[in-house]
Amino acid sequence: MYWPDVLYCREVDAMTEKCDTCIVGAGIAGLNALFVASRYLSRDQRVILVDRRSRAGGMWVDTYDYVRLHQPHPFFTAGNIEWTLGKAQEHLATKNEVLDHLQHCLEVIKRRIRVTELFGCEFENAEEVGGMVRINCISGEGREIEIEADRLIKAYGQGVETNAPLELSSTRARSVSPDYFDVRGPEMQASDAPVWIVGGGKTGMDTAHTLITGQPGREVNLVAGPGTFFTSRDRLFPSGASRWYKGELTSSAFTGMARRFDGTNEAEAMDWFRENYGVWLTPETGNFLGAYLSEAENDTIAAGLNEVVMGYLADVVDHDGAAEVILRSGATMPFEPGSWVINCTGSLIRGENPYEPYTSASGRILSIQNRSVTIPFPSGGNAAYFLTHLLFLGKLTQVPLYAVDAEDLRRKAPQLVMVAAFGSLQLYNLSLIAEAVPGGQFNKIVSQNGLDFDRWFPLPRRLRASVRFILTHKRDREHHRRSLDTVAERFGFRGGPVVGAGRV
Ligand SMILES: Cc1cc2nc3c(=O)[nH]c(=O)nc-3n(C[C@H](O)[C@H](O)[C@H](O)COP(=O)(O)OP(=O)(O)OC[C@H]3O[C@@H](n4cnc5c(N)ncnc54)[C@H](O)[C@@H]3O)c2cc1C
């Protein structure tokens, strides 16, 4: 049967098709897996790319319209595919710019190998039979599609879903979600009622900055939970010639944190990171998820906010002809009728998904998702990039990477533990990969990784960091392993080295 390159599931009857590699997920993780696959497969070999969304881009397809990429745009790509935007490197790409680039990545990869795109298709399950993987998908219309592949990469990555508006008791509150309501739109412009942003993370900062700069003088309040600190873009991406002597390479910043972290002292390790590389506007900062903010953005938001409330919003209720905000602590605050409540409570590592290891026992199925995280920064793309190399090199089951069940850890431990542990996890696993892949090949893999933030800095600074890594990573690895084991023991979460489907 002839398959055109782009196949929407509604056009497909029940069928069985064969390919060399099937990739589920066309976000930054899936596109990095596809990039790497294209380095090992020949022109006549075929990849089938499956995604339940209608196009490539993953969460960027339906996240809020005013989102901006928080790192300089060249550092969000598949492999080493360059942007064609023609803007300064510092430019923070818009949602449409990101989507255009991810589509461009797909087009560039398609020049090297045959890719059949199966959008609008849900991956259902897979089993290994007779040395191949049999994959079952279902179209939006309920038609069954069976794929037989030599290998399967489930690149669900972060698996981010959209947020609904908060359900509030008050009939006087206008509760909206940024994913379905553009705060720059006419309805918001026509109203001068106060705004309550709920959530002090990246979405909260994007929303506050958009409102404060777009509608100066508007009353904007922030309900900030435990408070959040961000990585200072000025420190990790200093601009112009100052990148020769100022700021710090991301790998060095994470190494500093991971060396300080011993599995018990997350507050100390995070304080060190915050003091050296952080930026924040709340009096306390119990949260950190690795998002970036500049000092200037932080100052603009801090100066433009009417009130910052520490704590969690429980509800907005009507009584005696008025309305009030109720916090989880029981504290209350007056709420002007008609005010907006914007749900910016965050969407990372939220779902409840079944556990699976990152590799099957045979090494034919690679799975990048939150239940067995190996290389967390800067996104699922980095794990997809390195682990797909291991898959094609036949080393996926040979290298006992440490995997952390981030869903479990997030439920059991404060966020700071997770991020502190993620620093150790990243360095531990990269150290194992560096040892398992011959030097020249490892250097080539690293040099083609466009997600590596260190590439912001001039070569001599990067070389110094590489030499430091080569000299110290094995010694540091034992420390990182002890830290991770201590966290696993403290919180009783699933974590440890995985070999095939088993554990060591
Ligand atoms: C609001 C917000 C802003 C962010 N901003 C940044 C930023 O500026 N920089 C940054 O580096 N990171 C950012 N992140 C983190 C971000 O989530 C990742 O960078 C990245 O885009 C996630 O890509 P992914 O491929 O890991 O996951 P996703 O983008 O979620 O892609 C996974 C894909 O898999 C598909 N899929 C999953 N299961 C199935 C199935 N069973 N069948 C078919 N298809 C399936 C999904 O439809 C989806 O398209 C942000 C996150 C959020 C929530």
The ligand as an ORCA input file, in Angstrom:
! r2SCAN-3c Opt
* xyz 0 1
  C       3.241     27.000     29.872
  C       4.526     26.310     29.622
  C       5.609     26.995     29.080
  C       6.815     26.360     28.838
  N       7.843     27.074     28.340
  C       9.021     26.466     28.096
  C      10.111     27.207     27.560
  O      10.016     28.404     27.338
  N      11.274     26.536     27.320
  C      11.406     25.198     27.569
  O      12.484     24.647     27.314
  N      10.399     24.500     28.116
  C       9.216     25.082     28.376
  N       8.185     24.373     28.932
  C       8.370     22.971     29.248
  C       7.794     22.233     28.020
  O       6.765     21.461     28.451
  C       8.861     21.551     27.220
  O       9.904     22.359     26.907
  C       8.439     20.911     25.911
  O       7.862     21.727     24.955
  C       7.641     19.710     26.199
  O       7.831     18.903     25.083
  P       7.667     17.352     25.150
  O       7.914     16.835     23.798
  O       8.464     16.828     26.279
  O       6.117     17.145     25.554
  P       4.822     17.650     24.777
  O       5.041     18.963     24.162
  O       3.708     17.497     25.766
  O       4.680     16.595     23.588
  C       4.264     15.260     23.783
  C       3.395     14.882     22.608
  O       3.053     13.502     22.734
  C       1.728     13.331     22.304
  N       1.189     12.134     22.935
  C       1.296     11.775     24.234
  N       0.667     10.607     24.443
  C       0.171     10.210     23.237
  C      -0.580      9.063     22.813
  N      -0.932      8.078     23.662
  N      -0.951      8.990     21.516
  C      -0.606      9.966     20.638
  N       0.111     11.067     20.988
  C       0.494     11.176     22.279
  C       1.010     14.595     22.772
  O      -0.147     14.847     22.003
  C       2.091     15.648     22.559
  O       1.936     16.319     21.330
  C       6.965     24.987     29.176
  C       5.878     24.294     29.739
  C       4.685     24.938     29.955
  C       3.546     24.164     30.557
*
